[in-house]
Amino acid sequence: MWTVIYIAKNKKMAEKVQELLTQEGMLVKIQPVSKGADRMDGYFEVLVPESEAEDAQNIIYESGI
C-alpha cells in the first residue's frame, strides 16, 4: 500500500523529493492532489510504500527540505 509522506507546493519540488528518496533506494511516485491535467503549479503528493514511510520521512527531515 502506498502512503503519502510529503505534500509539495509544485511539481518541481515533488520531483526534488522523489530524486532524493530514489537515490536512497526507495520506490517513489508523485501524483497531483487535484484530478485533471498534470500541471506544474498545483500541489503534489509524494508517496512511498507503507513499509518505507518512516525512513522516507527521516531522510526528508535530515535533508532540510
C-alpha positions as CSV (number, residue, x, y, z in Angstrom):
1,M,0.0,0.0,0.0
2,W,1.3,3.5,-0.9
3,T,1.5,6.2,1.7
4,V,1.7,9.9,1.3
5,I,4.8,11.2,3.1
6,Y,5.1,14.7,1.7
7,I,2.9,17.3,0.1
8,A,4.9,19.5,-2.3
9,K,3.8,23.0,-3.4
10,N,4.6,22.3,-7.1
11,K,5.8,19.6,-9.4
12,K,9.4,20.8,-9.3
13,M,9.6,20.3,-5.5
14,A,7.9,16.9,-5.7
15,E,10.5,15.8,-8.3
16,K,13.3,17.0,-6.0
17,V,12.0,14.9,-3.1
18,Q,11.4,12.0,-5.4
19,E,15.0,12.2,-6.6
20,L,16.4,12.4,-3.1
21,L,14.4,9.3,-2.0
22,T,15.2,7.4,-5.2
23,Q,18.9,7.9,-4.6
24,E,18.4,6.3,-1.2
25,G,17.0,3.2,-3.0
26,M,13.3,3.8,-2.3
27,L,10.3,3.3,-4.6
28,V,8.7,6.7,-5.0
29,K,5.8,8.1,-7.0
30,I,4.3,11.5,-7.3
31,Q,0.7,12.5,-8.2
32,P,-1.2,15.7,-8.4
33,V,-3.5,16.4,-5.5
34,S,-6.3,17.7,-7.7
35,K,-7.6,15.5,-10.5
36,G,-7.0,16.9,-14.0
37,A,-4.1,17.9,-16.1
38,D,-0.5,17.2,-14.9
39,R,0.1,20.8,-14.1
40,M,3.4,22.3,-12.7
41,D,1.8,24.8,-10.3
42,G,-0.5,22.7,-8.2
43,Y,0.2,20.6,-5.1
44,F,1.6,17.1,-5.5
45,E,1.7,14.2,-3.2
46,V,4.9,12.2,-2.7
47,L,4.2,8.5,-2.0
48,V,6.3,5.6,-0.9
49,P,5.4,2.0,0.1
50,E,3.9,2.0,3.7
51,S,6.9,-0.1,4.9
52,E,9.3,2.7,3.9
53,A,7.3,5.7,5.1
54,E,9.1,6.3,8.4
55,D,12.6,6.0,6.8
56,A,11.5,8.3,3.9
57,Q,10.3,11.0,6.3
58,N,13.6,10.8,8.2
59,I,15.5,11.2,5.0
60,I,13.5,14.3,4.1
61,Y,13.8,15.8,7.5
62,E,17.6,15.2,7.6
63,S,18.0,16.7,4.1
64,G,16.5,20.0,5.3
65,I,13.8,20.1,2.6
